């Protein structure tokens, strides 16, 4: 097998190949299983006695996973020029490097190497190790639901930004008003506008933990008004996303039809 054919075969195996490509399917299953095991490892390792008794095994598994994800990433960078979108040797790889999937792959293993180059205390090292949970995002390569969520977020980003701005505006205004109304009566609970924003978040999301609440009549009136407005404002993103999912379904069906026509059943090559 020559260099060109080897690179092409590597690309076919790492990317979603034809249904009858047994090697590609096995690699996909292996990577997906490894991702799930990493998530389970992070969760189980948080139990103190398990971490104490089996810490060495977790460490070995962690470095095994880092090695697999690192090799996978390097092979993707090497073979990505087989994709017509990134066919240029240098600029194509640079363009792919900054793509969504490439950055997700990079986050899955790169933080593990940071302690070797950056001096940090134990708390920061533990925080870096928790970044392993981001490996769950790698499933977006293999799961249709993740891809659809990404597509909807991209098509609806302008509407989502507008709704987020509306939420933040309401949060700032409500927290500022409540601070001026309640500060003299409750200087500890409403000590500043940033501190009052905790009340604002709990009220606008209608969670209402009850640890901070107004006692004046005007404060209670404002709290009730903010709670009612919060129901409508926080429903906006849900409506935007629901509309995006409904609109993306026909597009997804069209893409599937195009894929069926373009993918060769024998070699998995696009024609």
GUPA-220528 format. One record per residue: x, y, z of N, C-alpha, C in turn. Coordinates in steps of 0.2 Angstrom, whole numbers, plus 2048, in hexadecimal, padded with zeros to 3 digits. Atoms other than C-alpha are relative to their C-alpha. Example, Ala and Ser with C-alpha at 12.3 -4.5 7.8 and 13.67 -1.06 7.14 Angstrom:
BEGIN
8047FA80083E7EA827804806800
7FC7FA7FF8447FB8247FC805803
//
This chain:
BEGIN
8047FA800800800800804806800
7FC7FA8018088117FA7FE805805
8027FA7FC8088218047F98037FF
8077FC8027F98297FB7FB7FB802
8068057FE7EE8197FD8007FF807
8008017F97F381780F7FD806804
8037FA7FD7EF8298137F88007FF
8078008027DE82780A7FC7FB804
8038057FC7DA817813800802808
8007FE7F97DF81F8247FA805801
8067FB8007D282D8207FA7FD800
8068048007C582181C7FE7FC806
8018047FA7C781782C7FE805806
8017FC7FB7C88268377F98047FF
8067FD8017B982F82F7FB7FB7FF
8058058017A882782D8007FD7F9
7FF8038077AB81A81F7FA7FD7FE
80680480279F80F8167FE7FB805
8038057FB79480381F8037FA801
7FD80680079D7F481A808800801
7F97FF7FE7AE7FB81F8017FE807
8008047F97B17EF82E805804804
7FA7FC7FD7C27F88337FD806803
8027F97FE7BA8098347FB800805
8058017FB7AB80383E8037FE807
7FC8027FA7B77FA84A803806804
7FD7FA7FD7C180A84D7FB805803
8067FC7FE7B181484F7FE7FD807
8038037F97AB80885D805800805
7FB7FF7FB7BC808865801807803
8007F97FE7BD81B8667FA802804
8067FE7FC7AB81D86C8017FC807
7FF8047FA7AE80F879805803805
7FB7FC7FC7BE81887F7FE806803
8037FA7FD7B58288817FB7FF806
8058017FA7A782188C8047FD806
7FC8027FB7B4818896804806804
7FD7FB7FD7BD8288997FC804804
8057FC7FC7AE83189F7FE7FC806
8018047FA7AA8228AB806801804
7FA8007FC7BC8238B1800807804
8007F97FD7BA8368B57FB800806
8058017FB7AA8328BF8027FC805
7FE8057FB7B08238C8806802804
7FA7FD7FD7C182B8CC7FF805805
8027FB7FB7B88388D67FF7FE807
8018037FA7B482C8E38077FF804
7FA7FF7FD7C282E8F08047F9801
7FD8077FE7C581B8F58027FD7F9
7FF8048067C48158E38078047FD
7FA7FC8027D18238DE8067FE804
7FB8027FC7DC81E8EC8037F97FF
7FE8078017DC80B8E98027FE7F9
7FF8028077DC80B8D68038067FC
7FD7FA8037E581C8D28047FE7FB
7FB8028067F38138C87FC7FD7FA
8038038067E780A8BD7FC8067FC
8037FA8047DD81A8B98068047FC
7FB7FD8037EE8228B58027FD7FA
7FE8048067F38148A97FB8017FB
8058008057E28158A18008077FD
8007F98037E382889F8068017FB
7FB8008057F48278967FF7FC7FA
8028048067EE81988B7FB8047FC
8057FC8047DF8248868048067FD
7FC7FB8037EB8338838037FE7FA
7FC8028067F68298787FB7FE7FA
8048018057E782386E7FD8067FD
8037FA8037DF83486C8058047FC
7FA7FC8037F083C8688017FD7F9
7FF8038067F382F85A7FB8017FB
8057FF8057E28308538008077FE
8007F98037E38438528068017FB
7FB7FF8057F48438497FF7FC7FA
8028038067ED83683D7FB8047FC
8067FC8037DE84183A8048067FC
7FC7FB8037EA8508378047FE7F9
7FC8028067F584682B7FB7FE7FA
8058038057E683E8217FB8057FE
8067FB8017DA84D8218018037F9
7FF7FD8067E18538107FC7FB7FB
8048048057D78448087F9803800
8067FC8007C884F80C8008057FB
8007FB8057C485A7FD800807803
8017FA7FD7C0868809807803803
7F97FF7FD7D28678118067FD7FB
7FB8038057DC861801807803800
7F97FD8017EA86D8028047FE806
7FB8037FB7F986780C801804806
7FF7FB7FA7FC8768177FA803802
8067FC7FE7ED8818177FA7FC801
8068047FE7E18738178017FD807
7FF8027F97E986C8277FF805805
8017FA7FB7E987D82F7F9802801
8077FF8007D788082A7FC7FA805
8038057FC7D286F832802800807
7FD8007F97DD8728417FB805804
8047FC7FC7D18808467F87FF7FF
8078028007C18778427FD7FD806
8048027FA7B487184F8037F9802
7FE8077FE7B985F84F8077FF801
7F98007FE7CB86284F802803807
7FF7FD7F97CA86D85E7FE7FB805
8028057FB7C08608678057FB801
7FB8058007CC853863806802804
7FA7FD7FD7DA85E8697FF801808
8017FF7F97D286287A8007F9803
8018077FD7CF84F87D8077FE802
7FA8027FD7E284D880805805801
7FB7FB7FE7EC85D880801802807
7FF7FD7F97E88638928047FB804
7FC8057FC7F0853898808801800
7F97FF801801859892802807803
7FF7F97FE7FF86B899804800807
7FC8007FA8068678AB8087FF7FF
7F98018018178628A38038067FE
7FD7FA80281987389C7FE806804
8027FB7FC81087E8A88007FE808
8008027F981387E8BB7FA802803
8067FE7FD80387D8C47FF7FC807
8028037FA7FC8788D57FC7FA7FF
8048068017F38688D87F88017FE
8077FF8027E28708D77FF8017F9
8017FF8087E58768C58017FA7FC
7FF8078047EC8658C07F97FC800
8068047FF7DC85D8C77FA8037FB
8057FD8047D186A8BD8027FE7F9
7FE8028077DB8668AD7FE7F97FF
8028078017D88538B07F88007FF
8078008017C58578B17FE8027F9
8017FE8077C785E89F7FF7F97FC
8018078047C684B89A7F97FF7FE
8078008017B484D89B7FE8037F9
8017FD8067B585788B8017FB7FA
8008058057B98478827FA7FD7FE
8078028027A78448827FE8037F9
8027FC8067A68518748027FC7FA
7FD8048067B08458697FA7FC7FD
8058048037A083B8677FC8037FB
8047FC80579984985C8027FD7F9
7FE8038067A384084E7FC7FA7FE
80380780179A8308507F8800801
8088007FE7888358567FD8067FC
8047FB80577B83D84A7FD805804
8037FB7FC773846859805806801
7FB7FA7FF78385085D8018047FA
7FF7FC80678585584B7FA8047FF
8067FC80177385B84A800806805
8007FB7FB77586585A8058057FE
7FB7FB80278586D8537FD8047FA
8027FD80577C8718437FA805802
8057FB7FE76D87984C803806803
7FD7FB7FC7788838578048057FB
7FC7FB80578288A8487FA8047FC
8057FD80477288E83E7FC805804
8047FC7FC76989684D804805805
7FC7FC7FB77889F8557FE807801
8027F97FF7728B18517FA801804
8067FF7FC7618AE8598027FE807
7FE8027F976A8A5868803806803
7FC7FB7FD7768B486A7FB806802
8057FB7FE7678C086A7FC7FF806
8048027FA75D8B6877805800806
7FB7FF7FA76D8B5882801807802
7FF7F87FE76F8C88817FA802804
8067FE7FD75D8CA8868007FD808
7FF8037F97608BE895805804805
7FB7FC7FC7708C789B7FD807801
8037F97FF7678D88997FB800806
8068007FA7588D38A48047FE806
7FD8027FA7648CB8B0804806804
7FC7FA7FE76F8DB8B27FB805803
8057FB7FE75F8E68B37FD7FE807
8048037FA7568DB8C0804800806
7FC8007FA7658D98CB802807802
7FF7F97FE7698EB8CB7FA803804
8067FD7FC7578F08D07FF7FD807
8008037FA7578E38DD805802805
7FB7FD7FC7678E98E47FE806804
8027FA7FE7618FA8E67FA800805
8068017FC7518F48EE8017FD807
7FF8057FA7578E78FA807801804
7F97FF7FD7698ED8FE800802808
8017FE7F97648F790E7FD7FC805
8048057FB7598EA9158047FA801
7FC8068007648DB9118078017FD
7FA7FF8037768E190F8057FA7FF
7FB80680177E8D09107FD7FC7FA
8038048057728C79048018047F9
8007FC8067728D68F7806805801
7FB7FB7FF7838DD8FA8038047FB
7FE7FC8077878E28E87FC7FD7FB
8048028067808E08D78027F97FE
7FE80780278B8D18D27FE7FB805
8028057FC7868C88E27F87FF7FF
8078018017748CC8DF7FE7FC7F9
8018048067768C48CE7FE7F9801
8028077FE7758B38D77F8800801
8078007FF7638B88DC7FD8007F9
8037FF8067608BD8CA8007FA7FC
7FF8068047668AD8C27FA7FB803
8058047FD75B8A38CF7F98027FE
8077FE80174C8AD8CC7FE8007F8
80180080774D8AF8B97FF7F97FD
80180780274F89C8B77FB7FD804
8068037FC74089A8C38027FA804
7FE8057FB74B88F8CE7FF801807
8027FE7FA74A8998DD8037FC806
7FD8047FA7568918EA7FE802807
8037FE7FA74F89B8F8806803805
7FB7FE7FC7608A08FF801808800
8017F980175E8B28F97FA8027FD
8077FE80274D8BA8F87FF807802
8027F97FE7468CC8F97FB7FF806
8058007FA73C8D19097FC806800
8047FA8007368E29047FA7FF7FB
8068018047258E48FB8028017F8
7FE7FF80672D8EC8EC8057FB7FD
7FB80580273B8DF8EB7FC7FA7FE
80480680272E8D18EB7FC8017FA
8047FE8077248DA8DD8057FF7FA
7FB8018057348DB8D38027F97FF
7FF8078007388C98D77FB7FC7FC
8068038037278C38D18008027F8
7FF7FD8077298CE8C18057FC7FC
7FA80380373A8C78BD7FF7F87FF
8028078017348B58C07FC7FF7FA
8058018067268B78B38048027FA
7FC7FE8067328C08A78057FA7FE
7FB80580173E8B28A97FE7FA7FD
8038058037328A58A48008017F8
8007FF8077308AD8938078017FD
7FA7FE8037428B38908047F9800
7FC80680074A8A28957FD7FA7FB
80380580573D8998898028027F9
7FE7FF8077448A287A8057FC7FD
7FB8048037548988787FD7F97FE
8038068027498888797FC8007FA
8037FF80673E88E86C8048017FA
7FB7FF80574C8938618037F97FE
7FD8068027548828627FB7FB7FD
8058048027448798607FE8017F8
8017FF8077418828508067FE7FB
7FA80280475387F84A8007F97FF
80080780175186C84D7FA7FE7FB
80680280574086C8438038027F9
7FD7FE8067498768358057FC7FD
7FA80480275886B8347FF7F97FE
80280780274F85A8328007FF7F8
80080180774B85D81F8078007FD
7FA7FF80375D86381C8047F9802
7FC8067FE7648538257FE7FA7FB
80380580575984881A8038017F9
7FD7FE80776085180A8077FE800
7F980280077284E8108017F9800
7FF80780076F83C8137FF7FD7F9
80180280676883A8028068017FB
7FA7FE8047778437FA8067FB802
7FB8047FE7838388057FF7F97FD
80280680377A8287FE8028007F9
7FF7FF80777D82E7ED8088007FE
7F97FE80178F8337EF8057FB803
7FB8057FD7978257FA8007F97FC
80080680379D8167F18007FA805
8018057FC7978067F98067FB801
7FB8058007A77FC7F5806803804
7FA7FD7FC7B58087FB7FF805804
8027FA7FB7AC8168048028067FD
7FE7FA8037B38237F87FA8047FE
8057FB8037A98327F38018017F9
7FF7FF8077A58347E17FB8057FE
//
